[in-house]
Structure formats: structure tokens, C-alpha cells
Amino acid sequence: MKKRFKIIVLFALMMFSLNFTQAQTIEHNNLSINESESEFPPLKAVIDSVLKRNSMLKFRKNHIGVKESTLESERIYWTRNMGLQADGRYGTLNNFSSSENGVSNTAYSTLSTQYNYSVGFYVKFPVFDMLNRKNQIKLAKFEIDEAKNMADFQEDEIRQTVIKLYQDLILKQKLLLIRSKSLSDGKINMQMVEKEFRNGVVPVSEYVRITGITSNLEADYEIAKSEFIITKQLLEDMAGFVFNLTNSK
């Protein structure tokens, strides 16, 4: 009874291992992109594309235009104290006059339709505006410099982020290739152990140990693949285009 139970357990382990190894082979072959090291688009092209489509950088540059317009407004602000004033009136006017000659007093009343107008030029001298104008212009210039510095800072920050992601992507690709090779070697070793196990050369404990090692290699490979894909897609999303990878020579 015990001998039959052991045979059943060994047969179940062997079938599980065969199915597990077959699944590993199928999933591994699906990732043809990682069979060899690939070349990515040039770093400068990626940086230029990210800088061109980054919304925050666009906001910073538009803010510079706002501050420049404010400066121009401050420079012509003094003209608000100068101007032309015109007035026109049209209608029927009632003119009343009287005359006195020492003997009698005579009153006259006349109606007439007239159009009256007046034009004048005025200049105001608000003391506060005159004294504060220089400070306002100076403040507007400082705000322009501040906006430009913020845009430069944003650009530098984006460039540094892209460089880090780009180099991290290259590193993750190399690690993925290492994991891929280790998994391939592990599968070959697993196939040899299976043959020896079926022939009764390898004991159950060694077979289980090799199976565990192969499983760990598979897990390491999947983690490396996931990290590579995530970094690649993040960089592609920032750049706005998909990296068409080509095999390096």
C-alpha cells in the first residue's frame, strides 16, 4: 500500500513538472522582444519630444508671456493721466433776455434749435503714480525673470527625469536578458533532471529542489520583464511615441 502511494506521488510530481516546464517555455517564447539586446531611440530625441509636449513646461512659458504683457502695461500706464475730452449737445434752447432804458423794462424770449460742442485736452499729475512708476516697472521685470527661471528649472527637472528613466530602461533591459538566459539554462537543466528522474538516477528530493530553483528563475524573469515594460511605457508616454526597438549590432 505504501509503495503504491509513493508511486502515485512520484507520478503526480512528474506530470506537474512537465506541465509547469511546458508553460514556462510557451510564455517565455512569447516575449520575442527580449531575445537580444535592442537599441532605443537617441536620448536627445526623447528629451526634445518630452520637452515639446510637457504641459507644465508650456504653462511656465505662457506665464512668461503674461508677465511680459504686464511690463508693457506698466510702461504705458502713465498715459491714463492724459487724454482728450469732448462734449456735444443738440436740442431746442429757450433764450431769455431783458433790456431797461430808464423808462420801461422790456423782456425778450426766443426759441432756437442748436448743436453745441466742446473739445478739451487734460493732463493729471497724481503724485503717487509718478513716484511709484519706477518701482512698478522694476517689479514687473523681476516677475519676468522669476517666470523665466521657473521655466528653466522645470526644463532642467524634466531633462534629468528623462535621463534617469532612459538609463534605468537600459539597465532593466540588461537585467531582463540576464534573467532570460538564466531561465533558459534552468529549463535545460530541468529537462536533464527529468530524464534522469524517469530513469531512476535522480532521487525525489533532488528533483523537487531543481523544480524549486526553476520556479524561482521563472519568478525572477517575470519580475524583470514587468519592470522593463513599466519603465518603457512610462518613457513612451512622456515622449508621446512608441519605441520601435531594433536589435543592436
Disulfide bonds with the S-S distance in Angstrom:
none
